[in-house]
Structures are given as C-alpha cells and as structure tokens.
Amino acid sequence: MEDILFTPLISVLCSALSSGITFLLTRRKYSAEVDSQRIKNYRDAFEVNKQIMENSIQVLSERVKSLEEENNNLRQQVRTLELQVIDILKLKVGFSEPKNKGRKKDGNISGKKI
C-alpha cells in the first residue's frame, strides 16, 4: 500500500519542483529580455537626440555666421555715418576740410577693418 501512495506523491513533488524551477528560470529570462529591450530603446532615443543636436548645432552655427556678417556690415555703415556727421559738423563750425581726405572707400581712415 505504501507503493501506491508513494509513487503519486513523488510524482506530484517532482512536478511541483520542476514547475518551480521552470518558473524561476523563465522569470529570469523574461527580466533579461526586458532589460535588453530597455537598453535598446535608450540607445535608439540617444541616437535620435544626438542627430537632433547635431542638426541644431549646424543650423545655429550658420545663423551665428550670418549674424556676424550682418553685424560687421552694420558696424561699417555706422562708422561711415559717424564720419559723415563729423564732416557735416566741421563744415558748420567753420573747419573746411575736403571731403574724404585721406579716407578709403569704406570711410575708414586707418585702413583697419571695423
């Protein structure tokens, strides 16, 4: 009679043990897959952000260069206007000096770029 109860009991215990081990290994495998997928998603997001930043840097660099050129042109125009005002004031006060004497085309006396 012991054999009749002992065999199914061992069978149930082995099945339970096997199920427990399978559950633990499957859970570990699933956890590793989830972590792997998260890492892949982070890497993809990083690449997208990197491309956006590189494009933004390029666009902003071009914009800065354009603004620097515009700023230099405006400085030259301001300098030319200042020199014209000085010439007008000299004429009004009584200092007569030939217009643009010693000045280059851009209105700069020293020859240095403004």
C-alpha contacts under 8 A as a table, 3 or more apart, distances in Angstrom:
res1	aa1	res2	aa2	distance
1	M	4	I	5.26
1	M	5	L	6.75
2	E	5	L	5.38
2	E	6	F	5.76
3	D	6	F	4.94
3	D	7	T	5.93
4	I	7	T	5.96
4	I	8	P	7.13
5	L	8	P	5.84
5	L	9	L	6.20
6	F	9	L	5.12
6	F	10	I	6.14
7	T	10	I	5.27
7	T	11	S	6.11
8	P	11	S	4.82
8	P	12	V	6.08
9	L	12	V	5.14
9	L	13	L	6.17
10	I	13	L	5.05
10	I	14	C	6.01
11	S	14	C	5.21
11	S	15	S	6.17
12	V	15	S	5.10
12	V	16	A	6.11
13	L	16	A	5.07
13	L	17	L	6.04
14	C	17	L	5.05
14	C	18	S	5.94
15	S	18	S	5.05
15	S	19	S	6.01
16	A	19	S	5.07
16	A	20	G	6.11
17	L	20	G	5.10
17	L	21	I	6.20
18	S	21	I	5.22
18	S	22	T	6.06
19	S	22	T	5.07
19	S	23	F	6.00
20	G	23	F	5.05
20	G	24	L	6.25
21	I	24	L	5.20
21	I	25	L	6.19
22	T	25	L	5.22
22	T	26	T	5.91
23	F	26	T	5.16
23	F	27	R	6.01
24	L	27	R	5.14
24	L	28	R	6.19
25	L	28	R	5.09
25	L	29	K	6.12
26	T	29	K	5.01
26	T	30	Y	6.02
27	R	30	Y	5.06
27	R	31	S	6.05
28	R	31	S	5.07
28	R	32	A	6.21
29	K	32	A	5.10
29	K	33	E	6.23
30	Y	33	E	5.04
30	Y	34	V	6.16
31	S	34	V	5.10
31	S	35	D	6.18
32	A	35	D	5.10
32	A	36	S	6.06
33	E	36	S	4.99
33	E	37	Q	6.12
34	V	37	Q	5.09
34	V	38	R	6.17
35	D	38	R	5.05
35	D	39	I	6.20
36	S	39	I	5.17
36	S	40	K	6.24
37	Q	40	K	5.01
37	Q	41	N	6.13
38	R	41	N	5.02
38	R	42	Y	6.13
39	I	42	Y	5.08
39	I	43	R	6.10
40	K	43	R	5.06
40	K	44	D	6.16
41	N	44	D	5.09
41	N	45	A	6.10
42	Y	45	A	5.07
42	Y	46	F	6.03
43	R	46	F	5.02
43	R	47	E	6.25
44	D	47	E	5.14
44	D	48	V	6.31
45	A	48	V	5.15
45	A	49	N	6.19
46	F	49	N	5.12
46	F	50	K	5.98
47	E	50	K	4.95
47	E	51	Q	6.20
48	V	51	Q	5.23
48	V	52	I	6.26
49	N	52	I	5.02
49	N	53	M	6.08
50	K	53	M	5.12
50	K	54	E	6.14
51	Q	54	E	5.10
51	Q	55	N	6.14
52	I	55	N	5.20
52	I	56	S	6.06
53	M	56	S	4.96
53	M	57	I	6.02
54	E	57	I	5.10
54	E	58	Q	6.23
55	N	58	Q	5.14
55	N	59	V	6.19
56	S	59	V	5.14
56	S	60	L	5.96
57	I	60	L	5.12
57	I	61	S	5.91
58	Q	61	S	5.12
58	Q	62	E	6.29
59	V	62	E	5.26
59	V	63	R	6.23
60	L	63	R	4.90
60	L	64	V	6.05
61	S	64	V	5.10
61	S	65	K	6.19
62	E	65	K	5.12
62	E	66	S	6.19
63	R	66	S	5.04
63	R	67	L	6.12
64	V	67	L	5.05
64	V	68	E	6.06
65	K	68	E	5.10
65	K	69	E	6.31
66	S	69	E	5.23
66	S	70	E	6.24
67	L	70	E	4.95
67	L	71	N	5.94
68	E	71	N	4.96
68	E	72	N	6.15
69	E	72	N	5.15
69	E	73	N	6.26
70	E	73	N	5.12
70	E	74	L	6.18
71	N	74	L	5.10
71	N	75	R	6.13
72	N	75	R	5.06
72	N	76	Q	6.29
72	N	114	I	7.11
73	N	76	Q	5.17
73	N	77	Q	6.29
74	L	77	Q	4.97
74	L	78	V	6.09
75	R	78	V	5.04
75	R	79	R	6.10
75	R	114	I	6.77
76	Q	79	R	5.07
76	Q	80	T	6.14
76	Q	106	D	7.29
76	Q	114	I	6.17
77	Q	80	T	5.06
77	Q	81	L	6.15
78	V	81	L	5.06
78	V	82	E	6.08
79	R	82	E	5.01
79	R	83	L	6.26
79	R	107	G	7.25
79	R	108	N	7.63
80	T	83	L	5.17
80	T	84	Q	6.24
80	T	106	D	6.80
80	T	107	G	5.20
80	T	108	N	7.46
81	L	84	Q	4.96
81	L	85	V	6.15
82	E	85	V	5.10
82	E	86	I	6.19
83	L	86	I	4.99
83	L	87	D	6.19
83	L	107	G	6.89
84	Q	87	D	5.03
84	Q	88	I	6.21
85	V	88	I	5.03
85	V	89	L	6.08
86	I	89	L	5.10
86	I	90	K	6.09
87	D	90	K	5.13
87	D	91	L	6.28
87	D	97	E	7.94
87	D	99	K	7.06
88	I	91	L	5.16
88	I	92	K	6.27
89	L	92	K	5.05
89	L	93	V	6.09
90	K	93	V	5.20
90	K	94	G	6.06
90	K	95	F	4.92
90	K	96	S	6.58
90	K	97	E	7.77
91	L	94	G	5.19
91	L	95	F	5.50
91	L	96	S	5.53
91	L	97	E	7.69
92	K	95	F	7.57
97	E	101	K	7.48
98	P	101	K	5.69
100	N	103	R	5.16
100	N	104	K	7.61
100	N	107	G	7.32
102	G	109	I	6.44
103	R	106	D	7.77
103	R	107	G	5.53
103	R	108	N	5.76
103	R	109	I	4.69
103	R	110	S	7.93
104	K	107	G	5.42
104	K	108	N	5.76
104	K	109	I	6.44
104	K	111	G	7.12
105	K	108	N	7.49
108	N	111	G	5.74
108	N	112	K	7.11
108	N	113	K	7.81
108	N	114	I	8.00
109	I	112	K	7.97
